[in-house]
Amino acid sequence: MSVAGSVFFSKDCHLSPGRFLAAMEQELQNSGVKFIWGAEVTGFEKESDRITAVKTTQGDIASDEFVLASGVWSDEMSRELKLALPMQAGKGYSLTVTQPRQLPELCSICTEARIAVTPMDGTLRFGGTMEIAGINETINSRRVRGIVRAVPDYFPEFKESDFTDIKPWSGLRPCSPDGMPYIGRTKKWKNLTVATGHAMMGLSLGPVTGRLVAELLAGEKPSVALPLLSPDRFA
Ligand SMILES: Cc1cc2nc3c(=O)[nH]c(=O)nc-3n(C[C@H](O)[C@H](O)[C@H](O)COP(=O)(O)OP(=O)(O)OC[C@H]3O[C@@H](n4cnc5c(N)ncnc54)[C@H](O)[C@@H]3O)c2cc1C
């Protein structure tokens, strides 16, 4: 390995997001949650300081409470509600090798190359880059090559050619100007809670954000003080 040293974080952990979400969906369905897939939100019905329904491509959905958690699309979606949730899309890529030559047990961050390496159910995922190029999920092959070229420095058994047939995945991280998520109620709308802007940490922070949102919706005191995360801080 062409590395000078490394730091071991004993409390670091990792998971397979696909399996996590499938289990979560099942659990929620068992608890009576109804999913409406493929329904695009196109607007809102409002009455004074309350939202009464979301307009979707599958009809209006009325509710007592609404949670806005639409990632990089939150900024645009919140404009009709006259909120200010400035957001940049931080595009990242990952390549998952299904039969890796080396399969480390631990995940690692290769600092100079800015790539994260995660074993997932016998596969090995290499992810990285932070490309600020608007809401655009196209693949920039130069960026992907940057990830592939760096791998053998850290995992010498790999060759660049191992990645030739692997389809890169791209995703857009929702990044706020101050790097903090937007979590909480807004001054304008009494029955809206915002939960977005987690940038590079959405999977890790999802559980605590979920807990905070549940506390807010239940009228309880949030277990983490929310002023720094206020969705009104750029209004
Ligand atoms: C390469 C890469 C690696 C990453 N690695 C990690 C990691 O190791 N650990 C970690 O914690 N995080 C990681 N992240 C970050 C994490 O993926 C994000 O923070 C997280 O996905 C954000 O979740 P979200 O639910 O807020 O937004 P999204 O996952 O973007 O979900 C928003 C949803 O809203 C939907 N939506 C938008 N507009 C509408 C509309 N009008 N109507 C209906 N639906 C709509 C979208 O379709 C989407 O499903 C990584 C990201 C990338 C790109």
The ligand as an ORCA input file, in Angstrom:
! r2SCAN-3c Opt
* xyz 0 1
  C     -21.727      8.808     -3.399
  C     -22.460      9.104     -2.121
  C     -22.053      8.486     -0.954
  C     -22.691      8.741      0.251
  N     -22.252      8.096      1.372
  C     -22.862      8.329      2.554
  C     -22.412      7.670      3.726
  O     -21.470      6.874      3.714
  N     -23.046      7.936      4.899
  C     -24.083      8.826      4.974
  O     -24.609      9.031      6.069
  N     -24.539      9.455      3.868
  C     -23.941      9.252      2.670
  N     -24.362      9.915      1.541
  C     -25.358     10.988      1.681
  C     -26.791     10.480      1.702
  O     -26.996      9.641      0.589
  C     -27.739     11.695      1.653
  O     -27.467     12.586      2.718
  C     -29.188     11.196      1.789
  O     -29.525     10.342      0.733
  C     -30.167     12.355      1.810
  O     -31.418     11.786      2.075
  P     -32.759     12.572      1.845
  O     -33.858     11.601      2.149
  O     -32.722     13.870      2.587
  O     -32.758     12.959      0.313
  P     -32.858     11.975     -1.003
  O     -32.253     10.674     -0.645
  O     -32.340     12.790     -2.098
  O     -34.425     11.771     -1.084
  C     -35.268     12.807     -1.531
  C     -36.465     12.140     -2.172
  O     -37.443     13.136     -2.495
  C     -38.034     12.755     -3.718
  N     -38.644     13.931     -4.358
  C     -38.032     15.076     -4.769
  N     -38.917     15.906     -5.335
  C     -40.126     15.290     -5.272
  C     -41.440     15.628     -5.689
  N     -41.730     16.808     -6.296
  N     -42.446     14.737     -5.462
  C     -42.190     13.553     -4.838
  N     -40.966     13.167     -4.419
  C     -39.957     14.023     -4.639
  C     -36.859     12.220     -4.535
  O     -37.332     11.421     -5.583
  C     -36.111     11.418     -3.479
  O     -36.586     10.108     -3.404
  C     -23.758      9.667      0.304
  C     -24.197     10.286     -0.873
  C     -23.554     10.006     -2.072
  C     -24.045     10.686     -3.327
*
